[in-house]
Amino acid sequence: MIRVLQAGPIPAHVAFIMDGNRRYARKANIAKAEGHSAGFEKLSETLQWCLEVGIGEVTVYAFSIENFKRTQEEVDTLMNLAREKFQRLLAERDKLHERGICIRIIGNWDLLEPDIQRSIAEAVLLTRHNRKAILNVAFAYTSRDEITHSIRTVAQAVGDGQLEPEDVNEELLTRCLYTKYSAEPDLLVRTSGEVRLSDFLLWQSATTVMYFTETLWPEFTIWHLLGAVFYYQRVRWRMMDVRKTLDQYTDGGVELCGKRKERIGRFLEYVERQEEHYLMRLVRGTGIK
């Protein structure tokens, strides 16, 4: 079946809203914590299937900022699971390098506990040069927070004189998002029957193929993944037409004058250096708020 699908276009970047862990726990008559644990294990399995299919980049919605509004007991459970999984990633660094997997954690890290900040900084730095496959984990994330972060970054640069007001456009804001190193997702899969994005990748999904399934996340199988890819192959042509139309109305293709291009380039290099220094400080334990 995989070979049949590979005769057609395979999405380069797939995003997952991994929904249904709590309903799975109720259905299986187990504790919520066990349902969330089953969801984390399903992620590992799904990533392996994606590699087998030929999907090179995966973004998963692991923890929304809105999830902090749940009971303290459930939030603590999810944070402890995150600690465990990030530590496992670090322990399996040889496997990550062997498979060439790059880990990126996108979200508002300031909302996380210091030890979790340190673990994710280590994982990001450890794997940043791997290029065979990319896993983006949206953790303490919402699109509104991401867009606010981008606007704030650019506004501060204008205020500091690094940028001029006329430098600000859609492309610049995109390059200041948490997801700036990734292309837009080709396919987004949401499990559990909910038909909404829940503040996930709103900026990036204008032309993304959406696939919704009733299946609860812990019950997701390779057949559900293959079904999603098959659906993508059937409808992607429509979204390509939409993308071409949108490209006509964006300013990303406007040729920049030399000085403006140089100014924006210096600013983006500055942002990248600042982020790298921030990661290094977290690993050393000196940049944690």
N, C-alpha and C positions, 0 to 999 in steps of 0.2 A: 504493500500500500504506500509506503514511504517513497519508493522508487517511482510509482505512478504519479504521486504529487510532485516529485522533483522534476518531472517532465514539464511542469508549468512553473510560473514565477513563484518563488518563495519569499515571504516578507523578510526583509533584512532586520527589521526592528519590531518586536512584539511587546506590547504592554499588557499587564495583567492586574485587574482589580480582584484580589483574592478574597472573595466574600463568601460567608456561610459557615464559618468555623463554629459560631455559637449555636446556630440551628442544627448543625451536625452533632454537636454535643448533646442537645436536647433529644434529637432523634435517636442517638445511640445510648441515651441514658447514662452519660458520663459527665464528669465535671467540665466546666468551661475551660479550665486550664488544659485538660487533655484534648479538648477540641482545638485549641490554639496550637498545641504541640503537634497534633496531626496535620494542621495547616502548614506549619514550618517544614515538616518532613515531606509534605506533598510538593513544596517549592523545590526542594533538592531534586526530587524525582522529575518534575516538570522541566527543570533546567537541562537535565540529561537528555530528555526527549527533544528539546529544542535544538541541542547540538546535533543530535542524530538526523533531524529533519534538515538542518542547514541554516537555522536562524542564528545570526551572529550577535545580535544584541537583544537583551531582555530588560524591561523595566517593570518592577513590581511595587504595588502599593502596600507596603508592609505595616505602616502605622501613620494614621492621620493625626494632625494636631487636634482635630475634634475628638479623637479617642481619649484625650486627657480628661474629657468630661465624664467618662465612665466611672464606675465605682473604683475607689482606691485599690481595693483588692484585685480587681481585674487589670488595672493599669500596672500594678506591681508585678502581677503574673506575666504580662507581656514584656515588661522591662527585663525581668529575670530570664525569660526565654531569649530575648535579644542578646543579653550578656553571654548566655551559653552558646548561642549560634555564632556570634562574632568571635568568641574565643576559639571555637572549633575551626573557624576559617583561618585564624592565625596559626593554629596547631597544624593545619593541613596546607601550609604554605608551599611545600614541595609539589603537591598535587596541583595547586593553582598555577604555579610556574610551568609545570609540565604540560598542562592543558592550555596555557596562555590566556588565563582568565583575568580580566581587569575588573576590579570591584570599585564602584562609585556609590557613595551614600549621599543622596540628595535630600535636603530638608533644612530645618532650622535647628542646628546642633546646640544652640544656646539653651534650648528647652530640655536638654538631656542631662543625666547625671554625669559627673566628671569621669568616672571610670568607663562609661559607655562612650563618651567623647573620645577618650584616649584609644579605646579599642578600634573604633571606626577609623580614626586618623591613621593608626598603624596599618589597618587593612588597605586603606586607600593608597598610602605611600608604598606599601609593600608590592602592590600589583599594578601601579600606575603605568608601567612600561609594557605590560602584557597587551597583546593586540589580537589574539585569535578569537576571543569572545569577550563580550562586555556584559556585566550584570550591574544595573542601576537599582539600588534599593531606596525607595522613597520612604523615609523614616522621619517622623515629626514633620510631616509635609502637608501643605495644601497649595493649590495653585494661587490662591489669593495672597498667601504669604510669599510665595516665590516671585510673583509679579511685583508685589510691594518692595521686596528686597532689590529687585532689578531697578525699579524706578528710584529708590532711595540711593543706590550706588551711583547712578547716572546724575541725579540731582546734586549730590554732594560734590561730584567731579566738576559740574558746571559752577557750583558755588566756590570751589577752590581754584578755579581758573584752568583746570586741566582740559576741560572741554568748553566749547562755545555752544550756546543754545541751538544754533542751526545744525550742530552735529547730531542732535538727538533724533533718531528715527526708529522704525520698527526693528531693523536689523541690529542696531546697537543695543536696544533693550533685550533682544533675543540672546545676544552674546554676553549678557550679564545675568541670565537666568541660571538657576542651579544646573539645568540640563544643557548648558551651552556647548558641551563637547559631543552631544548626540544629535543625530538627525531626527526629524519628526517620526513618531511611530507609524508604521505602515498598517498595523493591525492592533486593535485593542480588544481584549477578551475580558468580559465580566461574568463571574459565576453567581449562582444563587437566585437568579430570576429577576433581580433588580435591574431596571432599565434607566440608569443615570450614571453620571461620571463622578459624583461625590467629591467635587473640587480636585480632580486628578488630571493633570496635564491638559488643562483647558486651553492654554495658549498654543500648545503644540499639536492639537488634535483636529484642526479645522478640516483636514482632508484625510483623516485616518478612517479606515474601515472599522466599523463597530460590530462586534459579535457578542450577543448575550445568550447565555445558556442557563437553564433552570438548575443545572447540576451544582451541588454544594462543593466548595473548593476542596475539602479533603477527599471527595469522591471523584474528583477530576481524573480522567484517564488519558492515555495517549490517543484514544479514539476521539475524545472530545477535542484534543489539540488538532488532530488531523482534519476533523470536521470544520474547525475554525479556519484552518489554512485553505481548505477547499472552498469555503464560502468567500474568503478573500480573493481567491483566483477568479471566482465568478463575477465579483462586483468591482474589482479594483479599477477597471477601465473607466467606470463612471467617476470615481474619485480623481483619477488622473486628469480628466477633463476639467473637473472643479479646480484642481491645483493650477492648471494652466491659466484658467480664467482669473484666479486670485493673483497669480504672479503678474498679471497685466496691471493690477491696481496697487501693487506694493512698490515701495521706493528702494527695495534692496538692490535692484539692478542699476540704479543711477550711478553714473561714473563720478567718483569723488575727485575734487581738485587735489593737487599735490600736498598742500599744507594741511588741508582738512584730513586727508587720508593718513598723513604722518602723525597728526595730533591724536586721532582715534587709535592708531596703532600703538602709540606710546602709552595711552591710557589702558588699553586692553592688556598690554604687557605688564603694566603696573599692577593691575587687578590680579593677574595670574601669579606674580611674585608675592603679593600680599597673602594670597590663599595658600601658597606653598609655605610661607613663613608661619602662617597660622597653624597649619598641620604639624609642622615641626615643633612648635611650642606646645601643642596638645600632647604630642608623644613624649616630650620632656616633662610635661606636667606643669608648664609655666604659663600656658595661655588659657587655662580653664577659668571660666567665670563662676 
